[in-house]
Amino acid sequence: MKQFITTLALLTFLSTSFVNAQEFFRLKESIGMPLRSRNYVNLKGSPYFVNDWSKGVIKQSNGQSIKDIEVKYDQLQDELIFKDVNGQELGFAVPVIEFKIDYVVNGLAKSSLFRNGFEPFRGSTELSYYEVLYNGQLKLAKKNAKRVEEYREYNSATITKSIIERTKYYYYTANKLFEFNADNKSIMAAFGESATPLLEYIKENKLNLKKEEDLIKVFSFYSTQLHQ
């Protein structure tokens, strides 16, 4: 009996080792790309989508998917990075075309999906990531573009570096983006013949297009009620 238990324990260890080895070799293709030089010391504001390392699911251009990987989305560089088992911060050698981040805000669990591969739009490239807010008949996306602005306070010799963030919304079809300015003119351009009932829906429900949750409701109403 003792010999049986020992054999069973050995088989379990070997099986676990084999699975870990498989995972290592599966991830090996994505590891080994050093990050570009960056200096975020004495910087006001955060360059990241979420400051903490968060669990993510990624899809790469070679068709490979990886789950439960520690990631951060650097919005200043527009780059997804990850942390390996040794705690080293790395970039992906194989491009990431889509990723989902799970995180917590004010005690609430949230999840955000990002994609690239869109047709270049006003200075963006095919590698630029956009957050997908609604994935219905007409899709809604958002871009939080960040940059660093330097300035000197009055009577101060110290230069302050601060993160400046600009948020823009887009609707898209067939990976082609169109800017959405959250006003009636954009409603007419995006929804065409369905604009009139949509504007009535917005008025009746007292929706504010400047609020993201209300904007998502408009796109959802179009997909589920007007475009079935």
NORPEWO-V73814 format. One record per residue. N is the residue number from 1. RES is the residue in three letters. BURIAL is + if it has 24 or more other C-alpha atoms within 12 Angstrom, else -. Layout:
# NORPEWO-V73814
n	res	burial
N	RES	BURIAL
N	RES	BURIAL
This chain:
# NORPEWO-V73814
n	res	burial
1	MET	-
2	LYS	-
3	GLN	-
4	PHE	-
5	ILE	-
6	THR	-
7	THR	-
8	LEU	-
9	ALA	-
10	LEU	-
11	LEU	-
12	THR	-
13	PHE	-
14	LEU	-
15	SER	-
16	THR	-
17	SER	-
18	PHE	-
19	VAL	-
20	ASN	-
21	ALA	-
22	GLN	-
23	GLU	-
24	PHE	-
25	PHE	-
26	ARG	-
27	LEU	+
28	LYS	-
29	GLU	-
30	SER	+
31	ILE	+
32	GLY	-
33	MET	-
34	PRO	-
35	LEU	-
36	ARG	-
37	SER	-
38	ARG	-
39	ASN	-
40	TYR	-
41	VAL	-
42	ASN	-
43	LEU	-
44	LYS	-
45	GLY	-
46	SER	+
47	PRO	+
48	TYR	+
49	PHE	+
50	VAL	+
51	ASN	-
52	ASP	-
53	TRP	+
54	SER	+
55	LYS	+
56	GLY	+
57	VAL	+
58	ILE	+
59	LYS	+
60	GLN	+
61	SER	-
62	ASN	-
63	GLY	-
64	GLN	-
65	SER	+
66	ILE	+
67	LYS	-
68	ASP	-
69	ILE	+
70	GLU	+
71	VAL	+
72	LYS	+
73	TYR	+
74	ASP	+
75	GLN	+
76	LEU	+
77	GLN	+
78	ASP	+
79	GLU	+
80	LEU	+
81	ILE	+
82	PHE	+
83	LYS	+
84	ASP	+
85	VAL	-
86	ASN	-
87	GLY	-
88	GLN	-
89	GLU	+
90	LEU	+
91	GLY	+
92	PHE	+
93	ALA	-
94	VAL	+
95	PRO	+
96	VAL	+
97	ILE	+
98	GLU	+
99	PHE	+
100	LYS	+
101	ILE	+
102	ASP	+
103	TYR	+
104	VAL	-
105	VAL	-
106	ASN	-
107	GLY	-
108	LEU	-
109	ALA	-
110	LYS	-
111	SER	-
112	SER	+
113	LEU	+
114	PHE	+
115	ARG	+
116	ASN	+
117	GLY	+
118	PHE	+
119	GLU	-
120	PRO	-
121	PHE	-
122	ARG	-
123	GLY	-
124	SER	-
125	THR	-
126	GLU	-
127	LEU	+
128	SER	+
129	TYR	+
130	TYR	+
131	GLU	+
132	VAL	+
133	LEU	+
134	TYR	+
135	ASN	-
136	GLY	+
137	GLN	-
138	LEU	+
139	LYS	+
140	LEU	+
141	ALA	+
142	LYS	+
143	LYS	+
144	ASN	+
145	ALA	+
146	LYS	+
147	ARG	+
148	VAL	+
149	GLU	-
150	GLU	-
151	TYR	-
152	ARG	-
153	GLU	-
154	TYR	-
155	ASN	-
156	SER	-
157	ALA	-
158	THR	-
159	ILE	-
160	THR	-
161	LYS	-
162	SER	-
163	ILE	+
164	ILE	-
165	GLU	-
166	ARG	-
167	THR	-
168	LYS	+
169	TYR	+
170	TYR	+
171	TYR	+
172	TYR	+
173	THR	-
174	ALA	-
175	ASN	-
176	LYS	-
177	LEU	+
178	PHE	+
179	GLU	+
180	PHE	+
181	ASN	+
182	ALA	+
183	ASP	-
184	ASN	+
185	LYS	-
186	SER	-
187	ILE	+
188	MET	-
189	ALA	-
190	ALA	+
191	PHE	+
192	GLY	-
193	GLU	-
194	SER	-
195	ALA	+
196	THR	-
197	PRO	-
198	LEU	+
199	LEU	+
200	GLU	-
201	TYR	+
202	ILE	+
203	LYS	-
204	GLU	-
205	ASN	-
206	LYS	-
207	LEU	-
208	ASN	-
209	LEU	+
210	LYS	-
211	LYS	-
212	GLU	+
213	GLU	-
214	ASP	-
215	LEU	+
216	ILE	+
217	LYS	+
218	VAL	+
219	PHE	+
220	SER	+
221	PHE	+
222	TYR	+
223	SER	-
224	THR	-
225	GLN	-
226	LEU	-
227	HIS	-
228	GLN	-
